[in-house]
Amino acid sequence: MIPTTPPAAAGAAPGASGGAGPLSGKTILMSGGSRGIGLAIALRAARDGANIAMLAKTDTPHPKLEGTVHTAAEAIREAGGRALPIVGDVRDEASITEAVLRTVGEFGGIDIVVNNASVIDLSGSLELATKKYDLMQDVNVRGTFLLSRAALPQLRDAENPHILSLSPPLNVTPKWLGAHTGYSLAKFGMTMATLGLASEFASDGIAANTLWPRTTIATAAVQNVIGGDRLMAVSRTPEIYADAAYEVLTSPSRELTGRTLIVEDVLEAAGVTDFSGYAAVPGTPDAAMYPDIFLDRRGSRAAVTRASRRHRGA
């Protein structure tokens, strides 16, 4: 299960097993996922034969964004998984309740929640519109908390339950708090909600962790909001995030929880030493990759290494 080479270099995802891997028959409820990182995580799980329910807003094609919840579902099925596309809004509690009920009705339970949906706006406090501030809080923080909470009764009955939020470590220094205060509050809020759930439900064996990349990832947000083609050229593909998420979600839930994990550290602990295959532009050296926000030092490798060794029986 522990990978030794990145998928783009080897031609297959770590641990890929043609529909018979650790996530075979497991059910994932994800917010968003029509494209980018969320879709990559879903496709990695689908190759094991997982069931993926996606609560997303994109019902029809967007002029600036590739994919809809329906095209994502088709890709999941083609990859070997089962898909349940649910058109809804993670800000709306009724949509969340419906998503949980439909997921349980279709697949019989929920094993994993992935809080993928997120809104980004790096504007300064004077420039940030109140409407956008509210949107970030509603999707990033409220959505993470409500979706995770709604699935908790099902997660309690799961064999290896996980909550995974795509948010950064709580690096609450003046540098990162002041860089983009509104967005920092929203992303740190995602992490705080996740770590709170990890502590609150530790006795139930429900893992709750966050995952964040050391470099920027080639997504629509990077292309359209942050840096355009120049930043895309020095970013890594969403598959690096997906492979790290796979490692986390297949780890024993009672052994890896309450952590703010870093994508590259997770993969290094799993045996990946060459990240060149993840370059969005092949041949771009690792040293040229653009560092993601919220990080300024090496992350939580030691904690991941210990969990990975236990996972492998070392």
Residue, then its C-alpha position, 0 to 999 in steps of 0.5 A: m500500500i505504501p508507494t515508492t514512486p509518484p504516479a506520473a513517473a510510474g504510470a500508476a497511482p501508489g497502491a493502485s489495485g484495479g478496484a480491490g484496494p483498501l478503499s474498495g467498498k468504502t463510501i466517501l462523502m465529499s464537498g465540492g469535487s467537480r474538478g481539481i484537487g477534490l476530483a483527483i482525490a475521488l479518482r484515486a479512491a475510485r481506482d480502489g473501487a470506492n463509492i463517492a458521493m459529491l455535494a457540489k454546486t456546479d450542475t451545468p458547465h461554468p464559462k471559466l471552470e472545467g467540469t460539473v458534478h455530473t462529469a466528475a461522476e462519469a470520471i469516477r465510474e470510468a476509474g472503477g468507482r461508484a458515484l453519486p452526484i448531488v447538486g447542492d450547497v454546503r452552506d445550506e444545512a438542508s442540502i447537507t442533510e439531504a446529501v447524508l441521507r442520499t449517500v446512506g440510502e445509496f451506499g449503506g453508510i459513510d466511512i469518510v468525509v472529505n471537506n474539499a469545498s473552499v473559497i479563496d480571496l486574498s484581498g486585504s481587509l479594506e478591499l475585501a467585500t463583506k459578501k466575500y468574507d461571509l462566503m469564505q466563512d460559510v463555505n470554509v468554516r461552517g460547511t466543514f463543521l456542518l458536513s462533518r457533524a451531519a456524518l458523525p452518526q454514520l462515521r461512528d459505525a464505520e470500521n475505519p472512519h476518517i474526516l479529512s479537511l484540505s486546510p493548513p496548519l495553525n501557523v498563526t503568526p503575524k506574517w500569515l494572519g496579516a497577509h490576507t486576514g479574511y482568508s486566513l481566518a477562514k482557512f484556520g477556521m477549517t483547521m480548528a473545526t477539524l482538530g476540535l472534532a478529532s479531540e471530541f470524538a477520539s474515543d469513538g475512533i473517528a480520525a480527523n486530520t487536515l492536509w496542506p501542500r508545501t507548494t502551490i497546486a495547478t488548479a483553477a484557483v491558482q490559474n484564475v485567482i492567484g497567479g495565472d500561467r506563471l504560477m501554474a508553471v511552477s506548481r505541482t499537479p493535484e495528483i500529489y494531493a490525492d496520493a497523500a490523501y490516500e495514504v491518510l485515509t487508509s491509515p488506522s483511524r485511531e493511530l493518525t488523528g488530530r494532525t495538521l499534515i503536509v502533503e510532501d511529508v506524508l508521501e516521504a513517510a510512505g517512501v516517495t523520494d522523487f516528486s519530479g513526476y508531479a510537476a505540472v510542467p514536466g522537467t520543472p525542478d523541485a527547487a523551482m516550485y512555488p511555496d504555498i501560503f501558511l508554511d515557513r518550515r518543515g512540517s509534521r513528518a515525524a508524526v506521519t512517519r510513526a503512524s506509517r510504520r505502525h500501518r506497515g507493521a514495522 
